[in-house]
């Protein structure tokens, strides 16, 4: 079963990556399928788990967005004060991220087993790695297409 999920993921990701801008919703849908396959959620677990997981992801995204927004136009390396502030904000962001993970760990463990939670964390890292690799390969393919013929 695990291999079927990998095959489906590798078949679907190139199609997403080929689009001009992969829709966040499309990637999220594929991620849910991938995670469901890896976690082996029962229907009852899935019904309870996904709303909690989505809130968890939304909180993490909001924390990332806040940090990105603050430094969207600023160059943190432009001066010492800005660099110090950026480093401090990065540590604060990582602490916020850790606090969110701890908060939701307890909520998720009411729904899934500790083994499933461990698989969840690994599957999140694996999905991100696969997605980044696929997007990089697609970017390289587009760059090859743009090169003039010799």
C-alpha contacts under 8 A as a table, 3 or more apart, distances in Angstrom:
res1	aa1	res2	aa2	distance
1	X	4	X	5.13
1	X	5	X	6.61
1	X	37	X	7.48
2	X	5	X	5.28
2	X	6	X	6.53
2	X	37	X	6.76
2	X	38	X	6.46
3	X	6	X	5.01
3	X	7	X	6.12
4	X	7	X	5.07
4	X	8	X	6.10
5	X	8	X	5.11
5	X	9	X	6.02
5	X	33	X	7.95
5	X	34	X	6.01
5	X	37	X	6.24
5	X	38	X	7.72
6	X	9	X	5.00
6	X	10	X	6.11
6	X	34	X	7.75
7	X	10	X	5.19
7	X	11	X	6.15
8	X	11	X	5.08
8	X	12	X	6.07
9	X	12	X	5.20
9	X	13	X	5.86
9	X	30	X	7.27
9	X	34	X	7.02
10	X	13	X	5.49
10	X	14	X	6.86
11	X	14	X	6.35
11	X	15	X	7.35
12	X	15	X	5.43
12	X	16	X	6.51
12	X	30	X	7.79
13	X	16	X	5.03
13	X	17	X	5.95
13	X	131	X	7.08
13	X	134	X	6.67
14	X	17	X	4.89
14	X	18	X	5.90
14	X	134	X	6.51
14	X	135	X	7.83
14	X	138	X	7.18
15	X	18	X	5.17
15	X	19	X	6.83
16	X	19	X	5.54
16	X	22	X	5.47
16	X	23	X	7.82
16	X	26	X	7.57
16	X	27	X	7.52
17	X	20	X	7.60
17	X	21	X	7.51
17	X	22	X	5.98
17	X	134	X	6.90
17	X	135	X	5.57
17	X	138	X	6.14
18	X	22	X	7.84
18	X	138	X	6.50
19	X	22	X	5.66
22	X	26	X	7.11
22	X	27	X	7.11
23	X	26	X	5.18
23	X	27	X	6.39
24	X	27	X	5.20
24	X	28	X	6.01
25	X	28	X	4.93
25	X	29	X	6.13
26	X	29	X	5.10
26	X	30	X	6.38
27	X	30	X	5.15
27	X	31	X	6.03
28	X	31	X	4.93
28	X	32	X	6.14
29	X	32	X	5.18
29	X	33	X	6.44
30	X	33	X	5.12
30	X	34	X	6.13
31	X	34	X	4.97
31	X	35	X	5.93
31	X	127	X	7.11
32	X	35	X	5.09
32	X	36	X	5.89
33	X	36	X	5.12
33	X	37	X	6.20
34	X	37	X	5.27
34	X	38	X	6.30
34	X	127	X	7.80
35	X	38	X	5.06
35	X	39	X	5.95
35	X	120	X	6.97
35	X	123	X	6.41
35	X	124	X	7.62
36	X	39	X	5.20
36	X	40	X	5.92
36	X	41	X	6.07
36	X	46	X	7.87
37	X	40	X	5.44
37	X	41	X	7.64
38	X	119	X	7.11
38	X	120	X	7.62
38	X	123	X	6.90
39	X	116	X	5.62
39	X	119	X	6.43
39	X	120	X	6.55
41	X	44	X	7.85
41	X	45	X	5.65
41	X	46	X	5.60
41	X	112	X	7.95
42	X	45	X	5.07
42	X	46	X	6.05
43	X	46	X	5.08
43	X	47	X	6.23
44	X	47	X	5.30
44	X	48	X	6.62
45	X	48	X	5.31
45	X	49	X	5.65
45	X	111	X	6.05
45	X	112	X	6.70
46	X	49	X	4.95
46	X	50	X	5.89
47	X	50	X	6.31
47	X	51	X	7.58
48	X	51	X	6.38
48	X	52	X	7.06
48	X	111	X	6.74
49	X	52	X	5.41
49	X	53	X	6.06
49	X	108	X	6.82
49	X	111	X	6.25
49	X	112	X	7.52
50	X	53	X	4.92
50	X	54	X	5.90
51	X	54	X	5.15
51	X	55	X	6.32
52	X	55	X	5.21
52	X	56	X	6.23
52	X	104	X	7.73
52	X	107	X	7.48
52	X	108	X	7.10
53	X	56	X	4.93
53	X	57	X	6.17
53	X	104	X	7.99
53	X	108	X	7.67
54	X	57	X	5.05
54	X	58	X	6.04
55	X	58	X	4.99
55	X	59	X	6.20
56	X	59	X	5.31
56	X	60	X	6.37
56	X	100	X	7.17
56	X	101	X	7.65
56	X	104	X	6.38
57	X	60	X	5.11
57	X	61	X	6.05
58	X	61	X	5.02
58	X	62	X	6.10
59	X	62	X	5.09
59	X	63	X	6.31
59	X	100	X	7.25
60	X	63	X	5.21
60	X	64	X	6.32
60	X	97	X	6.28
60	X	100	X	7.04
61	X	64	X	5.09
61	X	65	X	5.99
62	X	65	X	5.01
62	X	66	X	6.12
63	X	66	X	5.20
63	X	67	X	6.55
63	X	93	X	6.86
63	X	96	X	7.31
63	X	97	X	7.26
64	X	67	X	5.31
64	X	68	X	6.16
64	X	93	X	7.47
65	X	68	X	5.05
65	X	69	X	5.88
66	X	69	X	5.19
66	X	70	X	6.33
67	X	70	X	5.30
67	X	71	X	6.66
67	X	89	X	7.44
67	X	90	X	7.77
67	X	93	X	7.12
68	X	71	X	5.38
68	X	72	X	5.66
69	X	72	X	4.97
70	X	73	X	7.80
70	X	74	X	7.72
71	X	74	X	4.89
71	X	75	X	7.02
71	X	76	X	7.29
75	X	78	X	5.42
75	X	82	X	7.79
76	X	79	X	7.15
76	X	82	X	5.21
76	X	83	X	4.86
76	X	85	X	7.96
76	X	86	X	5.93
77	X	80	X	7.18
77	X	82	X	6.75
77	X	83	X	5.26
78	X	82	X	6.81
78	X	83	X	7.23
79	X	82	X	5.48
79	X	83	X	6.17
80	X	83	X	5.02
80	X	84	X	6.12
81	X	84	X	5.17
81	X	85	X	6.21
82	X	85	X	5.07
82	X	86	X	6.07
83	X	86	X	5.04
83	X	87	X	6.20
84	X	87	X	5.20
84	X	88	X	6.19
85	X	88	X	5.12
85	X	89	X	6.03
86	X	89	X	5.04
86	X	90	X	6.08
87	X	90	X	5.08
87	X	91	X	6.41
88	X	91	X	5.23
88	X	92	X	6.23
89	X	92	X	4.91
89	X	93	X	6.02
90	X	93	X	5.00
90	X	94	X	6.21
91	X	94	X	5.09
91	X	95	X	6.19
92	X	95	X	5.09
92	X	96	X	6.14
93	X	96	X	4.98
93	X	97	X	6.10
94	X	97	X	4.97
94	X	98	X	6.14
95	X	98	X	5.02
95	X	99	X	6.10
96	X	99	X	5.04
96	X	100	X	6.21
97	X	100	X	5.16
97	X	101	X	6.25
98	X	101	X	5.03
98	X	102	X	6.17
99	X	102	X	5.11
99	X	103	X	6.08
100	X	103	X	5.05
100	X	104	X	6.21
101	X	104	X	5.32
101	X	105	X	5.89
102	X	105	X	5.06
102	X	106	X	6.83
103	X	106	X	5.98
103	X	107	X	7.00
104	X	107	X	4.91
104	X	108	X	5.90
105	X	108	X	5.18
105	X	109	X	6.03
105	X	117	X	7.86
106	X	109	X	5.19
106	X	110	X	6.66
107	X	110	X	5.48
107	X	111	X	7.22
108	X	111	X	5.24
108	X	112	X	5.97
108	X	117	X	7.47
109	X	112	X	5.10
109	X	113	X	5.90
109	X	114	X	6.38
109	X	117	X	7.17
110	X	113	X	7.84
112	X	116	X	6.02
112	X	117	X	6.67
113	X	116	X	5.12
113	X	117	X	6.29
114	X	117	X	4.97
114	X	118	X	6.21
115	X	118	X	5.12
115	X	119	X	6.25
116	X	119	X	4.96
116	X	120	X	6.02
117	X	120	X	4.85
117	X	121	X	6.41
118	X	121	X	5.35
118	X	122	X	6.42
119	X	122	X	5.06
119	X	123	X	5.85
120	X	123	X	5.00
120	X	124	X	6.10
121	X	124	X	5.23
121	X	125	X	6.55
122	X	125	X	5.24
122	X	126	X	6.14
123	X	126	X	4.90
123	X	127	X	5.90
124	X	127	X	5.21
124	X	128	X	6.23
125	X	128	X	5.22
125	X	129	X	6.20
126	X	129	X	5.10
126	X	130	X	6.11
127	X	130	X	5.10
127	X	131	X	5.97
128	X	131	X	5.09
128	X	132	X	6.04
129	X	132	X	5.27
129	X	133	X	6.08
130	X	133	X	5.14
130	X	134	X	6.07
131	X	134	X	5.11
131	X	135	X	6.11
132	X	135	X	5.11
132	X	136	X	6.04
133	X	136	X	5.11
133	X	137	X	6.14
134	X	137	X	5.12
134	X	138	X	6.12
135	X	138	X	5.01
135	X	139	X	6.10
136	X	139	X	5.03
136	X	140	X	6.23
137	X	140	X	5.08
137	X	141	X	6.20
138	X	141	X	4.96
138	X	142	X	6.24
139	X	142	X	5.11
139	X	143	X	6.16
140	X	143	X	5.02
140	X	144	X	6.21
141	X	144	X	5.13
141	X	145	X	6.34
142	X	145	X	5.01
142	X	146	X	6.31
143	X	146	X	5.14
143	X	147	X	6.49
144	X	147	X	5.37
145	X	148	X	7.96
